Amino acid sequence: MSFVEIDLFGVYVAPIAPMIVLAYVILFVLRRIAGHFGWFDAIWHPGLFEFALYLIILSSIVLVAASLHAHV
């Protein structure tokens, strides 16, 4: 498994950079949904929960990207 740098308007960025942004966007949407339904009221430490959820989302994105990259 190897990733290559992404050319973003002439600037080469690490391949994990767009994955980090995508994970944050997904977390933002999930946080809005959870806040709307009041799910954070049942969580002991919301900040720690959000951090763990972010790591799970980011790890999932990296694994999916790696599996897609392996089949190309």
PDB file of N, CA, C, O and CB in Angstrom:
ATOM      1  N   MET A   1       0.847  -1.172   0.000  1.00  0.00           N
ATOM      2  CA  MET A   1       0.000   0.000   0.000  1.00  0.00           C
ATOM      3  C   MET A   1       0.887   1.227   0.000  1.00  0.00           C
ATOM      4  O   MET A   1       1.735   1.403   0.876  1.00  0.00           O
ATOM      5  CB  MET A   1      -0.961   0.002   1.212  1.00  0.00           C
ATOM      6  N   SER A   2       0.682   2.064  -0.985  1.00  0.00           N
ATOM      7  CA  SER A   2       1.414   3.323  -1.010  1.00  0.00           C
ATOM      8  C   SER A   2       0.502   4.387  -1.609  1.00  0.00           C
ATOM      9  O   SER A   2      -0.254   4.130  -2.546  1.00  0.00           O
ATOM     10  CB  SER A   2       2.747   3.195  -1.823  1.00  0.00           C
ATOM     11  N   PHE A   3       0.590   5.552  -1.060  1.00  0.00           N
ATOM     12  CA  PHE A   3      -0.167   6.677  -1.569  1.00  0.00           C
ATOM     13  C   PHE A   3       0.818   7.659  -2.183  1.00  0.00           C
ATOM     14  O   PHE A   3       1.994   7.683  -1.821  1.00  0.00           O
ATOM     15  CB  PHE A   3      -1.017   7.347  -0.448  1.00  0.00           C
ATOM     16  N   VAL A   4       0.336   8.459  -3.103  1.00  0.00           N
ATOM     17  CA  VAL A   4       1.184   9.482  -3.716  1.00  0.00           C
ATOM     18  C   VAL A   4       0.650  10.854  -3.308  1.00  0.00           C
ATOM     19  O   VAL A   4      -0.518  11.005  -2.948  1.00  0.00           O
ATOM     20  CB  VAL A   4       1.221   9.333  -5.281  1.00  0.00           C
ATOM     21  N   GLU A   5       1.522  11.834  -3.373  1.00  0.00           N
ATOM     22  CA  GLU A   5       1.114  13.189  -3.032  1.00  0.00           C
ATOM     23  C   GLU A   5       0.065  13.686  -4.027  1.00  0.00           C
ATOM     24  O   GLU A   5       0.026  13.262  -5.182  1.00  0.00           O
ATOM     25  CB  GLU A   5       2.333  14.134  -3.010  1.00  0.00           C
ATOM     26  N   ILE A   6      -0.766  14.578  -3.556  1.00  0.00           N
ATOM     27  CA  ILE A   6      -1.829  15.141  -4.383  1.00  0.00           C
ATOM     28  C   ILE A   6      -1.430  16.555  -4.792  1.00  0.00           C
ATOM     29  O   ILE A   6      -1.061  17.381  -3.958  1.00  0.00           O
ATOM     30  CB  ILE A   6      -3.196  15.142  -3.625  1.00  0.00           C
ATOM     31  N   ASP A   7      -1.512  16.812  -6.093  1.00  0.00           N
ATOM     32  CA  ASP A   7      -1.190  18.134  -6.610  1.00  0.00           C
ATOM     33  C   ASP A   7      -2.420  19.024  -6.457  1.00  0.00           C
ATOM     34  O   ASP A   7      -3.405  18.863  -7.177  1.00  0.00           O
ATOM     35  CB  ASP A   7      -0.728  18.063  -8.102  1.00  0.00           C
ATOM     36  N   LEU A   8      -2.357  19.957  -5.521  1.00  0.00           N
ATOM     37  CA  LEU A   8      -3.482  20.843  -5.244  1.00  0.00           C
ATOM     38  C   LEU A   8      -3.068  22.263  -5.639  1.00  0.00           C
ATOM     39  O   LEU A   8      -2.452  22.981  -4.852  1.00  0.00           O
ATOM     40  CB  LEU A   8      -3.910  20.770  -3.728  1.00  0.00           C
ATOM     41  N   PHE A   9      -3.412  22.655  -6.856  1.00  0.00           N
ATOM     42  CA  PHE A   9      -3.068  23.976  -7.388  1.00  0.00           C
ATOM     43  C   PHE A   9      -1.560  24.226  -7.325  1.00  0.00           C
ATOM     44  O   PHE A   9      -1.122  25.319  -6.967  1.00  0.00           O
ATOM     45  CB  PHE A   9      -3.814  25.071  -6.612  1.00  0.00           C
ATOM     46  N   GLY A  10      -0.785  23.225  -7.670  1.00  0.00           N
ATOM     47  CA  GLY A  10       0.656  23.380  -7.692  1.00  0.00           C
ATOM     48  C   GLY A  10       1.356  23.091  -6.387  1.00  0.00           C
ATOM     49  O   GLY A  10       2.585  23.122  -6.321  1.00  0.00           O
ATOM     50  N   VAL A  11       0.593  22.809  -5.346  1.00  0.00           N
ATOM     51  CA  VAL A  11       1.173  22.500  -4.040  1.00  0.00           C
ATOM     52  C   VAL A  11       0.922  21.023  -3.764  1.00  0.00           C
ATOM     53  O   VAL A  11      -0.214  20.549  -3.815  1.00  0.00           O
ATOM     54  CB  VAL A  11       0.563  23.409  -2.903  1.00  0.00           C
ATOM     55  N   TYR A  12       1.990  20.314  -3.474  1.00  0.00           N
ATOM     56  CA  TYR A  12       1.841  18.895  -3.181  1.00  0.00           C
ATOM     57  C   TYR A  12       1.500  18.725  -1.695  1.00  0.00           C
ATOM     58  O   TYR A  12       2.218  19.199  -0.815  1.00  0.00           O
ATOM     59  CB  TYR A  12       3.142  18.110  -3.550  1.00  0.00           C
ATOM     60  N   VAL A  13       0.400  18.045  -1.450  1.00  0.00           N
ATOM     61  CA  VAL A  13      -0.026  17.812  -0.063  1.00  0.00           C
ATOM     62  C   VAL A  13      -0.023  16.312   0.196  1.00  0.00           C
ATOM     63  O   VAL A  13      -0.120  15.504  -0.728  1.00  0.00           O
ATOM     64  CB  VAL A  13      -1.448  18.425   0.212  1.00  0.00           C
ATOM     65  N   ALA A  14       0.087  15.965   1.443  1.00  0.00           N
ATOM     66  CA  ALA A  14       0.087  14.563   1.836  1.00  0.00           C
ATOM     67  C   ALA A  14      -1.269  13.943   1.506  1.00  0.00           C
ATOM     68  O   ALA A  14      -2.293  14.621   1.589  1.00  0.00           O
ATOM     69  CB  ALA A  14       0.409  14.413   3.346  1.00  0.00           C
ATOM     70  N   PRO A  15      -1.287  12.683   1.138  1.00  0.00           N
ATOM     71  CA  PRO A  15      -2.572  12.067   0.759  1.00  0.00           C
ATOM     72  C   PRO A  15      -3.571  11.970   1.910  1.00  0.00           C
ATOM     73  O   PRO A  15      -4.766  11.791   1.676  1.00  0.00           O
ATOM     74  CB  PRO A  15      -2.326  10.687   0.207  1.00  0.00           C
ATOM     75  N   ILE A  16      -3.097  12.084   3.139  1.00  0.00           N
ATOM     76  CA  ILE A  16      -4.036  12.002   4.256  1.00  0.00           C
ATOM     77  C   ILE A  16      -4.737  13.338   4.505  1.00  0.00           C
ATOM     78  O   ILE A  16      -5.740  13.374   5.218  1.00  0.00           O
ATOM     79  CB  ILE A  16      -3.308  11.554   5.520  1.00  0.00           C
ATOM     80  N   ALA A  17      -4.235  14.432   3.936  1.00  0.00           N
ATOM     81  CA  ALA A  17      -4.829  15.749   4.179  1.00  0.00           C
ATOM     82  C   ALA A  17      -6.298  15.821   3.750  1.00  0.00           C
ATOM     83  O   ALA A  17      -7.127  16.278   4.537  1.00  0.00           O
ATOM     84  CB  ALA A  17      -4.032  16.815   3.446  1.00  0.00           C
ATOM     85  N   PRO A  18      -6.656  15.388   2.530  1.00  0.00           N
ATOM     86  CA  PRO A  18      -8.092  15.425   2.189  1.00  0.00           C
ATOM     87  C   PRO A  18      -8.913  14.458   3.025  1.00  0.00           C
ATOM     88  O   PRO A  18     -10.100  14.687   3.256  1.00  0.00           O
ATOM     89  CB  PRO A  18      -8.290  15.106   0.717  1.00  0.00           C
ATOM     90  N   MET A  19      -8.288  13.376   3.481  1.00  0.00           N
ATOM     91  CA  MET A  19      -9.014  12.433   4.339  1.00  0.00           C
ATOM     92  C   MET A  19      -9.315  13.054   5.692  1.00  0.00           C
ATOM     93  O   MET A  19     -10.371  12.808   6.275  1.00  0.00           O
ATOM     94  CB  MET A  19      -8.210  11.140   4.522  1.00  0.00           C
ATOM     95  N   ILE A  20      -8.382  13.860   6.190  1.00  0.00           N
ATOM     96  CA  ILE A  20      -8.602  14.545   7.469  1.00  0.00           C
ATOM     97  C   ILE A  20      -9.758  15.521   7.345  1.00  0.00           C
ATOM     98  O   ILE A  20     -10.605  15.607   8.235  1.00  0.00           O
ATOM     99  CB  ILE A  20      -7.325  15.285   7.925  1.00  0.00           C
ATOM    100  N   VAL A  21      -9.792  16.253   6.244  1.00  0.00           N
ATOM    101  CA  VAL A  21     -10.869  17.221   6.030  1.00  0.00           C
ATOM    102  C   VAL A  21     -12.210  16.501   5.867  1.00  0.00           C
ATOM    103  O   VAL A  21     -13.223  16.931   6.418  1.00  0.00           O
ATOM    104  CB  VAL A  21     -10.575  18.096   4.787  1.00  0.00           C
ATOM    105  N   LEU A  22     -12.208  15.405   5.108  1.00  0.00           N
ATOM    106  CA  LEU A  22     -13.444  14.647   4.903  1.00  0.00           C
ATOM    107  C   LEU A  22     -13.951  14.062   6.223  1.00  0.00           C
ATOM    108  O   LEU A  22     -15.154  14.069   6.484  1.00  0.00           O
ATOM    109  CB  LEU A  22     -13.218  13.521   3.876  1.00  0.00           C
ATOM    110  N   ALA A  23     -13.041  13.560   7.049  1.00  0.00           N
ATOM    111  CA  ALA A  23     -13.447  13.018   8.355  1.00  0.00           C
ATOM    112  C   ALA A  23     -14.045  14.106   9.229  1.00  0.00           C
ATOM    113  O   ALA A  23     -15.007  13.859   9.956  1.00  0.00           O
ATOM    114  CB  ALA A  23     -12.249  12.369   9.071  1.00  0.00           C
ATOM    115  N   TYR A  24     -13.481  15.320   9.166  1.00  0.00           N
ATOM    116  CA  TYR A  24     -14.031  16.415   9.962  1.00  0.00           C
ATOM    117  C   TYR A  24     -15.417  16.810   9.467  1.00  0.00           C
ATOM    118  O   TYR A  24     -16.300  17.113  10.269  1.00  0.00           O
ATOM    119  CB  TYR A  24     -13.096  17.626   9.925  1.00  0.00           C
ATOM    120  N   VAL A  25     -15.612  16.808   8.156  1.00  0.00           N
ATOM    121  CA  VAL A  25     -16.934  17.153   7.607  1.00  0.00           C
ATOM    122  C   VAL A  25     -17.974  16.119   8.052  1.00  0.00           C
ATOM    123  O   VAL A  25     -19.083  16.474   8.451  1.00  0.00           O
ATOM    124  CB  VAL A  25     -16.882  17.233   6.048  1.00  0.00           C
ATOM    125  N   ILE A  26     -17.606  14.852   7.980  1.00  0.00           N
ATOM    126  CA  ILE A  26     -18.526  13.797   8.421  1.00  0.00           C
ATOM    127  C   ILE A  26     -18.811  13.934   9.908  1.00  0.00           C
ATOM    128  O   ILE A  26     -19.955  13.781  10.338  1.00  0.00           O
ATOM    129  CB  ILE A  26     -17.945  12.398   8.115  1.00  0.00           C
ATOM    130  N   LEU A  27     -17.778  14.221  10.700  1.00  0.00           N
ATOM    131  CA  LEU A  27     -17.983  14.422  12.140  1.00  0.00           C
ATOM    132  C   LEU A  27     -18.881  15.614  12.402  1.00  0.00           C
ATOM    133  O   LEU A  27     -19.726  15.567  13.296  1.00  0.00           O
ATOM    134  CB  LEU A  27     -16.643  14.616  12.852  1.00  0.00           C
ATOM    135  N   PHE A  28     -18.711  16.686  11.633  1.00  0.00           N
ATOM    136  CA  PHE A  28     -19.541  17.878  11.802  1.00  0.00           C
ATOM    137  C   PHE A  28     -21.013  17.548  11.563  1.00  0.00           C
ATOM    138  O   PHE A  28     -21.882  17.977  12.321  1.00  0.00           O
ATOM    139  CB  PHE A  28     -19.083  18.993  10.845  1.00  0.00           C
ATOM    140  N   VAL A  29     -21.284  16.786  10.509  1.00  0.00           N
ATOM    141  CA  VAL A  29     -22.669  16.409  10.198  1.00  0.00           C
ATOM    142  C   VAL A  29     -23.229  15.507  11.298  1.00  0.00           C
ATOM    143  O   VAL A  29     -24.359  15.698  11.747  1.00  0.00           O
ATOM    144  CB  VAL A  29     -22.748  15.693   8.822  1.00  0.00           C
ATOM    145  N   LEU A  30     -22.439  14.530  11.727  1.00  0.00           N
ATOM    146  CA  LEU A  30     -22.909  13.634  12.796  1.00  0.00           C
ATOM    147  C   LEU A  30     -23.134  14.386  14.097  1.00  0.00           C
ATOM    148  O   LEU A  30     -24.072  14.093  14.838  1.00  0.00           O
ATOM    149  CB  LEU A  30     -21.906  12.502  13.022  1.00  0.00           C
ATOM    150  N   ARG A  31     -22.259  15.369  14.376  1.00  0.00           N
ATOM    151  CA  ARG A  31     -22.418  16.160  15.601  1.00  0.00           C
ATOM    152  C   ARG A  31     -23.685  16.997  15.554  1.00  0.00           C
ATOM    153  O   ARG A  31     -24.366  17.152  16.568  1.00  0.00           O
ATOM    154  CB  ARG A  31     -21.204  17.067  15.815  1.00  0.00           C
ATOM    155  N   ARG A  32     -24.007  17.537  14.387  1.00  0.00           N
ATOM    156  CA  ARG A  32     -25.241  18.317  14.249  1.00  0.00           C
ATOM    157  C   ARG A  32     -26.469  17.422  14.431  1.00  0.00           C
ATOM    158  O   ARG A  32     -27.439  17.815  15.079  1.00  0.00           O
ATOM    159  CB  ARG A  32     -25.290  19.014  12.870  1.00  0.00           C
ATOM    160  N   ILE A  33     -26.421  16.225  13.859  1.00  0.00           N
ATOM    161  CA  ILE A  33     -27.548  15.291  13.994  1.00  0.00           C
ATOM    162  C   ILE A  33     -27.698  14.870  15.455  1.00  0.00           C
ATOM    163  O   ILE A  33     -28.806  14.849  15.990  1.00  0.00           O
ATOM    164  CB  ILE A  33     -27.347  14.040  13.086  1.00  0.00           C
ATOM    165  N   ALA A  34     -26.579  14.536  16.095  1.00  0.00           N
ATOM    166  CA  ALA A  34     -26.637  14.114  17.501  1.00  0.00           C
ATOM    167  C   ALA A  34     -27.106  15.245  18.401  1.00  0.00           C
ATOM    168  O   ALA A  34     -27.844  15.018  19.359  1.00  0.00           O
ATOM    169  CB  ALA A  34     -25.269  13.616  17.967  1.00  0.00           C
ATOM    170  N   GLY A  35     -26.678  16.462  18.094  1.00  0.00           N
ATOM    171  CA  GLY A  35     -27.121  17.607  18.879  1.00  0.00           C
ATOM    172  C   GLY A  35     -28.601  17.897  18.693  1.00  0.00           C
ATOM    173  O   GLY A  35     -29.280  18.321  19.628  1.00  0.00           O
ATOM    174  N   HIS A  36     -29.097  17.668  17.490  1.00  0.00           N
ATOM    175  CA  HIS A  36     -30.516  17.910  17.212  1.00  0.00           C
ATOM    176  C   HIS A  36     -31.405  16.945  17.997  1.00  0.00           C
ATOM    177  O   HIS A  36     -32.455  17.331  18.511  1.00  0.00           O
ATOM    178  CB  HIS A  36     -30.795  17.776  15.707  1.00  0.00           C
ATOM    179  N   PHE A  37     -30.974  15.702  18.081  1.00  0.00           N
ATOM    180  CA  PHE A  37     -31.787  14.702  18.775  1.00  0.00           C
ATOM    181  C   PHE A  37     -31.430  14.574  20.262  1.00  0.00           C
ATOM    182  O   PHE A  37     -32.067  13.802  20.979  1.00  0.00           O
ATOM    183  CB  PHE A  37     -31.626  13.354  18.097  1.00  0.00           C
ATOM    184  N   GLY A  38     -30.435  15.310  20.730  1.00  0.00           N
ATOM    185  CA  GLY A  38     -30.086  15.302  22.144  1.00  0.00           C
ATOM    186  C   GLY A  38     -29.339  14.071  22.591  1.00  0.00           C
ATOM    187  O   GLY A  38     -29.422  13.682  23.756  1.00  0.00           O
ATOM    188  N   TRP A  39     -28.603  13.445  21.676  1.00  0.00           N
ATOM    189  CA  TRP A  39     -27.877  12.220  22.030  1.00  0.00           C
ATOM    190  C   TRP A  39     -26.677  12.508  22.928  1.00  0.00           C
ATOM    191  O   TRP A  39     -26.211  11.624  23.646  1.00  0.00           O
ATOM    192  CB  TRP A  39     -27.412  11.501  20.766  1.00  0.00           C
ATOM    193  N   PHE A  40     -26.179  13.741  22.888  1.00  0.00           N
ATOM    194  CA  PHE A  40     -25.015  14.054  23.716  1.00  0.00           C
ATOM    195  C   PHE A  40     -25.377  14.167  25.194  1.00  0.00           C
ATOM    196  O   PHE A  40     -24.484  14.205  26.040  1.00  0.00           O
ATOM    197  CB  PHE A  40     -24.371  15.347  23.244  1.00  0.00           C
ATOM    198  N   ASP A  41     -26.659  14.222  25.519  1.00  0.00           N
ATOM    199  CA  ASP A  41     -27.068  14.288  26.918  1.00  0.00           C
ATOM    200  C   ASP A  41     -26.783  12.981  27.642  1.00  0.00           C
ATOM    201  O   ASP A  41     -26.604  12.978  28.860  1.00  0.00           O
ATOM    202  CB  ASP A  41     -28.547  14.629  27.021  1.00  0.00           C
ATOM    203  N   ALA A  42     -26.739  11.878  26.919  1.00  0.00           N
ATOM    204  CA  ALA A  42     -26.526  10.573  27.525  1.00  0.00           C
ATOM    205  C   ALA A  42     -25.046  10.177  27.553  1.00  0.00           C
ATOM    206  O   ALA A  42     -24.701   9.103  28.047  1.00  0.00           O
ATOM    207  CB  ALA A  42     -27.323   9.527  26.778  1.00  0.00           C
ATOM    208  N   ILE A  43     -24.173  11.041  27.024  1.00  0.00           N
ATOM    209  CA  ILE A  43     -22.747  10.710  26.951  1.00  0.00           C
ATOM    210  C   ILE A  43     -22.033  11.377  28.108  1.00  0.00           C
ATOM    211  O   ILE A  43     -22.253  12.552  28.402  1.00  0.00           O
ATOM    212  CB  ILE A  43     -22.128  11.153  25.592  1.00  0.00           C
ATOM    213  N   TRP A  44     -21.166  10.604  28.767  1.00  0.00           N
ATOM    214  CA  TRP A  44     -20.481  11.101  29.952  1.00  0.00           C
ATOM    215  C   TRP A  44     -19.524  12.255  29.630  1.00  0.00           C
ATOM    216  O   TRP A  44     -19.535  13.280  30.312  1.00  0.00           O
ATOM    217  CB  TRP A  44     -19.719   9.969  30.614  1.00  0.00           C
ATOM    218  N   HIS A  45     -18.700  12.089  28.593  1.00  0.00           N
ATOM    219  CA  HIS A  45     -17.708  13.107  28.236  1.00  0.00           C
ATOM    220  C   HIS A  45     -17.823  13.380  26.730  1.00  0.00           C
ATOM    221  O   HIS A  45     -17.174  12.696  25.939  1.00  0.00           O
ATOM    222  CB  HIS A  45     -16.246  12.644  28.620  1.00  0.00           C
ATOM    223  N   PRO A  46     -18.629  14.359  26.319  1.00  0.00           N
ATOM    224  CA  PRO A  46     -18.870  14.576  24.887  1.00  0.00           C
ATOM    225  C   PRO A  46     -17.606  14.874  24.090  1.00  0.00           C
ATOM    226  O   PRO A  46     -17.484  14.422  22.952  1.00  0.00           O
ATOM    227  CB  PRO A  46     -19.838  15.705  24.706  1.00  0.00           C
ATOM    228  N   GLY A  47     -16.664  15.621  24.658  1.00  0.00           N
ATOM    229  CA  GLY A  47     -15.441  15.936  23.931  1.00  0.00           C
ATOM    230  C   GLY A  47     -14.608  14.701  23.641  1.00  0.00           C
ATOM    231  O   GLY A  47     -14.082  14.536  22.540  1.00  0.00           O
ATOM    232  N   LEU A  48     -14.495  13.841  24.633  1.00  0.00           N
ATOM    233  CA  LEU A  48     -13.753  12.600  24.453  1.00  0.00           C
ATOM    234  C   LEU A  48     -14.464  11.687  23.458  1.00  0.00           C
ATOM    235  O   LEU A  48     -13.822  11.011  22.654  1.00  0.00           O
ATOM    236  CB  LEU A  48     -13.571  11.884  25.797  1.00  0.00           C
ATOM    237  N   PHE A  49     -15.788  11.675  23.521  1.00  0.00           N
ATOM    238  CA  PHE A  49     -16.568  10.876  22.573  1.00  0.00           C
ATOM    239  C   PHE A  49     -16.376  11.381  21.142  1.00  0.00           C
ATOM    240  O   PHE A  49     -16.209  10.586  20.217  1.00  0.00           O
ATOM    241  CB  PHE A  49     -18.061  10.906  22.947  1.00  0.00           C
ATOM    242  N   GLU A  50     -16.399  12.706  20.965  1.00  0.00           N
ATOM    243  CA  GLU A  50     -16.203  13.263  19.621  1.00  0.00           C
ATOM    244  C   GLU A  50     -14.814  12.949  19.085  1.00  0.00           C
ATOM    245  O   GLU A  50     -14.661  12.644  17.902  1.00  0.00           O
ATOM    246  CB  GLU A  50     -16.422  14.776  19.634  1.00  0.00           C
ATOM    247  N   PHE A  51     -13.802  13.020  19.942  1.00  0.00           N
ATOM    248  CA  PHE A  51     -12.444  12.701  19.508  1.00  0.00           C
ATOM    249  C   PHE A  51     -12.339  11.237  19.090  1.00  0.00           C
ATOM    250  O   PHE A  51     -11.736  10.925  18.063  1.00  0.00           O
ATOM    251  CB  PHE A  51     -11.437  13.007  20.627  1.00  0.00           C
ATOM    252  N   ALA A  52     -12.918  10.348  19.874  1.00  0.00           N
ATOM    253  CA  ALA A  52     -12.895   8.924  19.531  1.00  0.00           C
ATOM    254  C   ALA A  52     -13.666   8.667  18.243  1.00  0.00           C
ATOM    255  O   ALA A  52     -13.237   7.874  17.405  1.00  0.00           O
ATOM    256  CB  ALA A  52     -13.482   8.082  20.675  1.00  0.00           C
ATOM    257  N   LEU A  53     -14.800   9.334  18.086  1.00  0.00           N
ATOM    258  CA  LEU A  53     -15.589   9.182  16.867  1.00  0.00           C
ATOM    259  C   LEU A  53     -14.821   9.688  15.650  1.00  0.00           C
ATOM    260  O   LEU A  53     -14.882   9.087  14.577  1.00  0.00           O
ATOM    261  CB  LEU A  53     -16.920   9.927  16.997  1.00  0.00           C
ATOM    262  N   TYR A  54     -14.093  10.803  15.820  1.00  0.00           N
ATOM    263  CA  TYR A  54     -13.280  11.341  14.729  1.00  0.00           C
ATOM    264  C   TYR A  54     -12.195  10.345  14.323  1.00  0.00           C
ATOM    265  O   TYR A  54     -11.962  10.133  13.133  1.00  0.00           O
ATOM    266  CB  TYR A  54     -12.645  12.683  15.139  1.00  0.00           C
ATOM    267  N   LEU A  55     -11.541   9.744  15.293  1.00  0.00           N
ATOM    268  CA  LEU A  55     -10.499   8.765  14.977  1.00  0.00           C
ATOM    269  C   LEU A  55     -11.084   7.547  14.273  1.00  0.00           C
ATOM    270  O   LEU A  55     -10.459   7.008  13.360  1.00  0.00           O
ATOM    271  CB  LEU A  55      -9.768   8.333  16.251  1.00  0.00           C
ATOM    272  N   ILE A  56     -12.248   7.114  14.672  1.00  0.00           N
ATOM    273  CA  ILE A  56     -12.892   5.974  14.019  1.00  0.00           C
ATOM    274  C   ILE A  56     -13.245   6.320  12.574  1.00  0.00           C
ATOM    275  O   ILE A  56     -13.026   5.515  11.669  1.00  0.00           O
ATOM    276  CB  ILE A  56     -14.158   5.547  14.793  1.00  0.00           C
ATOM    277  N   ILE A  57     -13.787   7.509  12.360  1.00  0.00           N
ATOM    278  CA  ILE A  57     -14.153   7.936  11.004  1.00  0.00           C
ATOM    279  C   ILE A  57     -12.910   8.054  10.135  1.00  0.00           C
ATOM    280  O   ILE A  57     -12.897   7.571   9.003  1.00  0.00           O
ATOM    281  CB  ILE A  57     -14.910   9.282  11.037  1.00  0.00           C
ATOM    282  N   LEU A  58     -11.856   8.697  10.661  1.00  0.00           N
ATOM    283  CA  LEU A  58     -10.620   8.869   9.891  1.00  0.00           C
ATOM    284  C   LEU A  58      -9.983   7.519   9.577  1.00  0.00           C
ATOM    285  O   LEU A  58      -9.515   7.303   8.459  1.00  0.00           O
ATOM    286  CB  LEU A  58      -9.624   9.757  10.660  1.00  0.00           C
ATOM    287  N   SER A  59      -9.959   6.623  10.532  1.00  0.00           N
ATOM    288  CA  SER A  59      -9.393   5.293  10.294  1.00  0.00           C
ATOM    289  C   SER A  59     -10.183   4.541   9.234  1.00  0.00           C
ATOM    290  O   SER A  59      -9.605   3.856   8.390  1.00  0.00           O
ATOM    291  CB  SER A  59      -9.362   4.486  11.592  1.00  0.00           C
ATOM    292  N   SER A  60     -11.491   4.670   9.277  1.00  0.00           N
ATOM    293  CA  SER A  60     -12.327   4.000   8.282  1.00  0.00           C
ATOM    294  C   SER A  60     -12.068   4.544   6.884  1.00  0.00           C
ATOM    295  O   SER A  60     -11.984   3.784   5.919  1.00  0.00           O
ATOM    296  CB  SER A  60     -13.802   4.158   8.636  1.00  0.00           C
ATOM    297  N   ILE A  61     -11.942   5.855   6.782  1.00  0.00           N
ATOM    298  CA  ILE A  61     -11.668   6.468   5.475  1.00  0.00           C
ATOM    299  C   ILE A  61     -10.325   6.007   4.937  1.00  0.00           C
ATOM    300  O   ILE A  61     -10.206   5.693   3.753  1.00  0.00           O
ATOM    301  CB  ILE A  61     -11.696   8.002   5.576  1.00  0.00           C
ATOM    302  N   VAL A  62      -9.319   5.964   5.787  1.00  0.00           N
ATOM    303  CA  VAL A  62      -7.987   5.526   5.349  1.00  0.00           C
ATOM    304  C   VAL A  62      -8.023   4.066   4.911  1.00  0.00           C
ATOM    305  O   VAL A  62      -7.411   3.710   3.904  1.00  0.00           O
ATOM    306  CB  VAL A  62      -6.950   5.717   6.478  1.00  0.00           C
ATOM    307  N   LEU A  63      -8.723   3.228   5.643  1.00  0.00           N
ATOM    308  CA  LEU A  63      -8.798   1.816   5.267  1.00  0.00           C
ATOM    309  C   LEU A  63      -9.555   1.622   3.955  1.00  0.00           C
ATOM    310  O   LEU A  63      -9.152   0.810   3.122  1.00  0.00           O
ATOM    311  CB  LEU A  63      -9.469   1.011   6.376  1.00  0.00           C
ATOM    312  N   VAL A  64     -10.634   2.352   3.769  1.00  0.00           N
ATOM    313  CA  VAL A  64     -11.387   2.244   2.513  1.00  0.00           C
ATOM    314  C   VAL A  64     -10.542   2.753   1.351  1.00  0.00           C
ATOM    315  O   VAL A  64     -10.522   2.135   0.286  1.00  0.00           O
ATOM    316  CB  VAL A  64     -12.716   3.036   2.597  1.00  0.00           C
ATOM    317  N   ALA A  65      -9.847   3.867   1.541  1.00  0.00           N
ATOM    318  CA  ALA A  65      -8.984   4.397   0.484  1.00  0.00           C
ATOM    319  C   ALA A  65      -7.855   3.425   0.165  1.00  0.00           C
ATOM    320  O   ALA A  65      -7.489   3.266  -1.000  1.00  0.00           O
ATOM    321  CB  ALA A  65      -8.406   5.759   0.894  1.00  0.00           C
ATOM    322  N   ALA A  66      -7.309   2.784   1.168  1.00  0.00           N
ATOM    323  CA  ALA A  66      -6.232   1.818   0.935  1.00  0.00           C
ATOM    324  C   ALA A  66      -6.741   0.605   0.181  1.00  0.00           C
ATOM    325  O   ALA A  66      -6.054   0.087  -0.700  1.00  0.00           O
ATOM    326  CB  ALA A  66      -5.605   1.383   2.258  1.00  0.00           C
ATOM    327  N   SER A  67      -7.934   0.149   0.516  1.00  0.00           N
ATOM    328  CA  SER A  67      -8.471  -1.015  -0.188  1.00  0.00           C
ATOM    329  C   SER A  67      -8.846  -0.659  -1.630  1.00  0.00           C
ATOM    330  O   SER A  67      -8.664  -1.472  -2.536  1.00  0.00           O
ATOM    331  CB  SER A  67      -9.698  -1.572   0.558  1.00  0.00           C
ATOM    332  N   LEU A  68      -9.364   0.544  -1.843  1.00  0.00           N
ATOM    333  CA  LEU A  68      -9.667   0.977  -3.205  1.00  0.00           C
ATOM    334  C   LEU A  68      -8.388   1.171  -4.011  1.00  0.00           C
ATOM    335  O   LEU A  68      -8.345   0.858  -5.201  1.00  0.00           O
ATOM    336  CB  LEU A  68     -10.480   2.275  -3.186  1.00  0.00           C
ATOM    337  N   HIS A  69      -7.342   1.690  -3.356  1.00  0.00           N
ATOM    338  CA  HIS A  69      -6.073   1.914  -4.033  1.00  0.00           C
ATOM    339  C   HIS A  69      -5.400   0.587  -4.378  1.00  0.00           C
ATOM    340  O   HIS A  69      -4.685   0.504  -5.376  1.00  0.00           O
ATOM    341  CB  HIS A  69      -5.147   2.767  -3.160  1.00  0.00           C
ATOM    342  N   ALA A  70      -5.617  -0.439  -3.577  1.00  0.00           N
ATOM    343  CA  ALA A  70      -4.998  -1.739  -3.820  1.00  0.00           C
ATOM    344  C   ALA A  70      -5.614  -2.423  -5.033  1.00  0.00           C
ATOM    345  O   ALA A  70      -4.940  -3.185  -5.726  1.00  0.00           O
ATOM    346  CB  ALA A  70      -5.135  -2.633  -2.589  1.00  0.00           C
ATOM    347  N   HIS A  71      -6.885  -2.156  -5.291  1.00  0.00           N
ATOM    348  CA  HIS A  71      -7.569  -2.803  -6.409  1.00  0.00           C
ATOM    349  C   HIS A  71      -7.367  -2.076  -7.726  1.00  0.00           C
ATOM    350  O   HIS A  71      -7.718  -2.608  -8.780  1.00  0.00           O
ATOM    351  CB  HIS A  71      -9.037  -2.908  -6.117  1.00  0.00           C
ATOM    352  N   VAL A  72      -6.807  -0.865  -7.691  1.00  0.00           N
ATOM    353  CA  VAL A  72      -6.605  -0.097  -8.936  1.00  0.00           C
ATOM    354  C   VAL A  72      -5.346  -0.553  -9.623  1.00  0.00           C
ATOM    355  O   VAL A  72      -4.998  -0.033 -10.684  1.00  0.00           O
ATOM    356  CB  VAL A  72      -6.531   1.419  -8.654  1.00  0.00           C
TER     357      VAL A  72
END
